Amino acid sequence: IKAWKRFTRIFIQLLLAALAQTKGTSVCGVASLNNKIVGGQNAAAGSWPWQVSIRLTAYNFHFCGGSLINSGWVLTAAHCFANTKYTASQVTVYLGTETLQGTNINQVSRSVTSVTINPNYDAKTVNNDLALLQLSSTVTFTPYITPICLAASGSTFFNGTLSWVTGWGNIATGVSLPSPGYLQEVQVPIIGNRQCFCLYGGGITGNMICAGALTGNKDPCNGDSGGPIVVKQGSVWIQAGIVSFGKAQGCAQANDPGAFTRVSEYQNWINQVITSNQPGFVTYTSSGTNADLNVTCSNLPPTTSVATNLLVFSLIPVLLVNSYYFC
């Protein structure tokens, strides 16, 4: 019976994927092999089928994550390319990857034909930290390779909303990349922008979203940059943000949530870049009340959409004090 149920799930996903590609529409946010949610450990194969590994081709070096958003495009962080100066011709995208250190029977790879960095990306404030990668050819959807839905304009993510971050980044501060062999998954709550602004002492804008365990021990880290933070609405997975930066040297520190690019703020820009077979956008609506509206601190401006002079430096080639990127 269990084998039959699994077969049925896989058959339905393959059928939907085939129909979507035939009609030129988008099927997104489906993870038929994700049967349970656990945090801070190896992710089972196929649990996060949109997760990609972006590597420097010459050395097969994983330096950033990303997410498949349709059959030919990947969403990642701008700083993965703007700060490293890597070009499209220097990188390869890997999909369906389970481990960086072993055999991946479901893995495929594509070269990249173009890197489009958001024109408003600011390396000092880390505002508008997103980029789009166009693959050299489209990929066929499988239970291990499926695009993620993107949060549409107007989506709301209240304080405490449970989310999941995935990547191959470090699992402890100071560990050389790549640290984990297998894709890691961790469950973290959304931290409201007002509270996050107060914890950071500034620098959090309306183009960002924060998440993390305020007690520490659960956080993205070096090598996770560009990867997705996702939430589930009904049976559909939706990408709320892109791994961007952290406040302090070291990962998973107490009162130091990770900062992510807020995907819902960029629906128009993404659709301007991807003019055909556009990604699927889904509005995520939080229930209840937004407790973050009650948070205040001495330096909180009337709205956290105003950036402050928070300087953020790249880990490549040297780690500097204050905030830093997760790559």
C-alpha positions as semicolon CSV with decimal commas, in nm:
position;residue;x (nm);y (nm);z (nm)
1;I;0,000;0,000;0,000
2;K;0,279;0,243;0,089
3;A;0,457;0,167;-0,238
4;W;0,135;0,222;-0,431
5;K;0,073;0,559;-0,261
6;R;0,424;0,672;-0,345
7;F;0,386;0,559;-0,704
8;T;0,058;0,749;-0,730
9;R;0,213;1,071;-0,596
10;I;0,504;1,050;-0,839
11;F;0,275;0,967;-1,133
12;I;0,050;1,267;-1,059
13;Q;0,345;1,505;-1,034
14;L;0,495;1,380;-1,359
15;L;0,158;1,413;-1,531
16;L;0,112;1,770;-1,407
17;A;0,464;1,861;-1,511
18;A;0,410;1,717;-1,858
19;L;0,083;1,906;-1,899
20;A;0,243;2,229;-1,781
21;Q;0,530;2,202;-2,028
22;T;0,293;2,113;-2,311
23;K;0,068;2,410;-2,246
24;G;0,352;2,648;-2,168
25;T;0,214;2,719;-1,821
26;S;0,382;2,677;-1,485
27;V;0,343;2,411;-1,219
28;C;0,521;2,519;-0,903
29;G;0,552;2,452;-0,535
30;V;0,496;2,076;-0,557
31;A;0,723;1,847;-0,353
32;S;0,564;1,503;-0,372
33;L;0,857;1,337;-0,193
34;N;0,848;1,573;0,104
35;N;0,661;1,358;0,356
36;K;0,772;1,527;0,676
37;I;0,936;1,842;0,800
38;V;1,237;1,829;1,025
39;G;1,499;2,090;1,106
40;G;1,874;2,103;1,122
41;Q;1,959;1,773;0,956
42;N;2,004;1,603;0,621
43;A;1,717;1,655;0,379
44;A;1,576;1,345;0,214
45;A;1,622;1,321;-0,161
46;G;1,353;1,515;-0,346
47;S;1,230;1,703;-0,038
48;W;1,319;2,041;-0,187
49;P;1,318;1,983;-0,565
50;W;1,369;2,351;-0,654
51;Q;1,698;2,380;-0,465
52;V;2,000;2,434;-0,689
53;S;2,374;2,442;-0,633
54;I;2,565;2,718;-0,816
55;R;2,926;2,626;-0,873
56;L;3,241;2,775;-1,019
57;T;3,283;2,545;-1,317
58;A;3,663;2,529;-1,327
59;Y;3,687;2,392;-0,972
60;N;3,339;2,241;-0,925
61;F;3,323;2,473;-0,624
62;H;2,981;2,535;-0,465
63;F;2,964;2,902;-0,367
64;C;2,593;2,984;-0,359
65;G;2,249;2,832;-0,364
66;G;1,946;2,924;-0,570
67;S;1,597;2,813;-0,661
68;L;1,446;2,690;-0,985
69;I;1,148;2,915;-1,067
70;N;1,053;2,775;-1,409
71;S;1,206;2,537;-1,660
72;G;1,476;2,781;-1,768
73;W;1,548;3,031;-1,488
74;V;1,704;3,031;-1,141
75;L;1,658;3,293;-0,869
76;T;1,955;3,373;-0,644
77;A;2,121;3,659;-0,454
78;A;2,281;3,951;-0,638
79;H;2,586;3,949;-0,412
80;C;2,677;3,598;-0,531
81;F;2,781;3,761;-0,858
82;A;2,815;4,136;-0,801
83;N;3,062;4,089;-0,515
84;T;3,256;3,792;-0,654
85;K;3,269;3,925;-1,011
86;Y;3,184;3,577;-1,139
87;T;3,029;3,583;-1,486
88;A;2,773;3,358;-1,653
89;S;3,041;3,175;-1,849
90;Q;3,224;3,079;-1,530
91;V;2,943;2,899;-1,348
92;T;2,730;2,587;-1,375
93;V;2,394;2,524;-1,210
94;Y;2,320;2,178;-1,067
95;L;1,965;2,057;-1,008
96;G;1,830;1,746;-0,837
97;T;2,140;1,738;-0,616
98;E;2,136;1,556;-0,285
99;T;2,501;1,557;-0,188
100;L;2,808;1,757;-0,289
101;Q;3,042;1,473;-0,205
102;G;2,893;1,166;-0,368
103;T;2,686;1,029;-0,653
104;N;2,358;1,199;-0,743
105;I;2,151;0,975;-0,968
106;N;1,882;1,243;-1,011
107;Q;2,119;1,531;-1,083
108;V;2,138;1,733;-1,403
109;S;2,344;2,040;-1,481
110;R;2,313;2,343;-1,704
111;S;2,551;2,618;-1,801
112;V;2,433;2,976;-1,761
113;T;2,381;3,210;-2,055
114;S;2,308;3,529;-1,862
115;V;2,315;3,679;-1,513
116;T;2,070;3,965;-1,456
117;I;2,135;4,152;-1,132
118;N;1,860;4,376;-0,999
119;P;1,962;4,724;-1,115
120;N;1,890;4,871;-0,771
121;Y;2,117;4,632;-0,582
122;D;2,325;4,820;-0,325
123;A;2,628;4,633;-0,190
124;K;2,655;4,861;0,115
125;T;2,298;4,834;0,241
126;V;2,232;4,494;0,076
127;N;1,904;4,632;-0,051
128;N;1,752;4,459;-0,356
129;D;1,979;4,156;-0,323
130;L;1,853;3,932;-0,603
131;A;1,958;3,812;-0,946
132;L;1,817;3,589;-1,220
133;L;2,017;3,323;-1,404
134;Q;1,906;3,204;-1,746
135;L;1,994;2,842;-1,813
136;S;2,149;2,729;-2,142
137;S;1,855;2,495;-2,202
138;T;1,534;2,407;-2,021
139;V;1,512;2,122;-1,772
140;T;1,252;1,849;-1,759
141;F;1,052;1,841;-1,438
142;T;1,075;1,526;-1,225
143;P;0,993;1,447;-0,862
144;Y;1,350;1,568;-0,791
145;I;1,345;1,880;-1,012
146;T;1,043;2,106;-0,978
147;P;1,010;2,487;-0,963
148;I;0,907;2,673;-0,651
149;C;0,614;2,917;-0,646
150;L;0,710;3,275;-0,564
151;A;0,538;3,498;-0,311
152;A;0,319;3,744;-0,498
153;S;0,291;4,117;-0,431
154;G;0,083;4,180;-0,122
155;S;0,185;3,860;0,057
156;T;0,201;3,889;0,436
157;F;0,436;3,700;0,666
158;F;0,348;3,769;1,028
159;N;0,592;3,730;1,314
160;G;0,614;3,361;1,407
161;T;0,520;3,220;1,066
162;L;0,707;2,891;1,031
163;S;0,946;2,870;0,738
164;W;1,220;2,642;0,612
165;V;1,569;2,725;0,488
166;T;1,777;2,481;0,282
167;G;2,134;2,477;0,157
168;W;2,481;2,326;0,161
169;G;2,636;2,604;0,366
170;N;2,843;2,562;0,679
171;I;2,682;2,379;0,970
172;A;2,914;2,549;1,220
173;T;3,106;2,875;1,227
174;G;3,463;2,843;1,103
175;V;3,414;2,517;0,913
176;S;3,560;2,517;0,563
177;L;3,323;2,496;0,268
178;P;3,159;2,272;0,174
179;S;3,081;2,158;0,527
180;P;2,784;1,921;0,499
181;G;2,787;1,654;0,233
182;Y;2,408;1,642;0,215
183;L;2,157;1,919;0,162
184;Q;2,055;2,061;0,499
185;E;1,711;2,176;0,608
186;V;1,615;2,383;0,909
187;Q;1,283;2,516;1,036
188;V;1,283;2,874;1,162
189;P;1,013;3,130;1,249
190;I;0,972;3,458;1,064
191;I;1,086;3,757;1,270
192;G;0,887;4,074;1,201
193;N;1,072;4,360;1,033
194;R;1,025;4,597;1,327
195;Q;1,172;4,346;1,571
196;C;1,449;4,259;1,326
197;F;1,533;4,628;1,279
198;C;1,564;4,668;1,655
199;L;1,786;4,358;1,687
200;Y;2,014;4,477;1,406
201;G;2,021;4,836;1,524
202;G;1,905;4,946;1,178
203;G;1,956;4,838;0,820
204;I;1,641;4,630;0,772
205;T;1,421;4,763;0,491
206;G;1,081;4,674;0,351
207;N;1,262;4,483;0,075
208;M;1,386;4,235;0,334
209;I;1,235;3,966;0,553
210;C;1,398;3,813;0,862
211;A;1,384;3,467;1,012
212;G;1,567;3,267;1,273
213;A;1,555;3,117;1,620
214;L;1,628;3,399;1,864
215;T;1,777;3,143;2,104
216;G;2,037;3,060;1,836
217;N;2,145;2,728;1,683
218;K;1,920;2,756;1,375
219;D;2,034;2,983;1,094
220;P;2,169;2,989;0,739
221;C;2,547;3,018;0,717
222;N;2,837;3,062;0,475
223;G;2,753;2,896;0,142
224;D;2,376;2,925;0,182
225;S;2,354;3,264;0,008
226;G;2,104;3,281;-0,274
227;G;1,907;2,982;-0,150
228;P;1,537;2,992;-0,067
229;I;1,339;3,035;0,249
230;V;0,998;2,878;0,189
231;V;0,658;2,849;0,356
232;K;0,370;2,613;0,290
233;Q;0,014;2,722;0,218
234;G;-0,219;2,428;0,184
235;S;-0,030;2,184;-0,036
236;V;0,176;2,451;-0,214
237;W;0,527;2,563;-0,123
238;I;0,601;2,933;-0,170
239;Q;0,936;3,110;-0,164
240;A;0,921;3,405;0,075
241;G;1,284;3,513;0,059
242;I;1,640;3,467;-0,062
243;V;1,927;3,407;0,182
244;S;2,113;3,737;0,197
245;F;2,313;3,837;0,508
246;G;2,355;3,817;0,885
247;K;2,436;4,066;1,157
248;A;2,741;3,924;1,331
249;Q;3,049;3,719;1,257
250;G;2,947;3,361;1,306
251;C;2,617;3,188;1,239
252;A;2,320;3,086;1,451
253;Q;2,394;3,335;1,727
254;A;2,125;3,433;1,976
255;N;1,915;3,738;1,881
256;D;2,073;3,735;1,534
257;P;1,810;3,631;1,277
258;G;1,911;3,594;0,916
259;A;1,808;3,861;0,667
260;F;1,653;3,757;0,336
261;T;1,547;3,940;0,022
262;R;1,166;3,970;0,029
263;V;1,056;3,804;-0,296
264;S;0,706;3,954;-0,301
265;E;0,853;4,301;-0,357
266;Y;0,995;4,197;-0,694
267;Q;0,711;4,035;-0,886
268;N;0,702;4,312;-1,146
269;W;1,079;4,313;-1,197
270;I;1,099;3,934;-1,230
271;N;0,819;3,936;-1,488
272;Q;0,995;4,215;-1,679
273;V;1,309;4,001;-1,709
274;I;1,131;3,670;-1,777
275;T;0,888;3,759;-2,053
276;S;0,769;3,408;-2,148
277;N;0,677;3,104;-1,939
278;Q;0,672;3,331;-1,638
279;P;0,713;3,188;-1,288
280;G;0,412;3,106;-1,076
281;F;0,328;3,372;-0,817
282;V;0,104;3,288;-0,522
283;T;-0,021;3,528;-0,256
284;Y;0,066;3,409;0,093
285;T;-0,168;3,542;0,360
286;S;-0,087;3,511;0,729
287;S;-0,372;3,445;0,966
288;G;-0,437;3,615;1,298
289;T;-0,281;3,946;1,398
290;N;0,062;4,087;1,336
291;A;0,233;4,102;1,675
292;D;0,529;4,280;1,521
293;L;0,326;4,602;1,510
294;N;0,363;4,622;1,890
295;V;0,743;4,613;1,880
296;T;0,932;4,936;1,938
297;C;1,284;5,053;2,017
298;S;1,464;5,383;2,051
299;N;1,594;5,408;1,694
300;L;1,295;5,259;1,510
301;P;1,184;5,498;1,232
302;P;0,817;5,548;1,142
303;T;0,860;5,275;0,879
304;T;1,130;5,011;0,840
305;S;1,124;5,062;0,463
306;V;1,383;5,338;0,510
307;A;1,736;5,202;0,485
308;T;2,008;5,307;0,726
309;N;2,382;5,312;0,681
310;L;2,447;4,951;0,776
311;L;2,769;4,843;0,607
312;V;2,784;4,482;0,494
313;F;3,097;4,325;0,354
314;S;3,156;4,013;0,149
315;L;3,329;3,707;0,290
316;I;3,526;3,692;-0,033
317;P;3,816;3,728;0,007
318;V;3,822;3,829;0,374
319;L;3,573;3,836;0,661
320;L;3,526;4,182;0,810
321;V;3,347;4,290;1,124
322;N;2,980;4,386;1,153
323;S;2,728;4,225;0,920
324;Y;2,829;3,982;0,649
325;Y;2,699;3,786;0,355
326;F;2,617;3,416;0,377
327;C;2,858;3,317;0,101
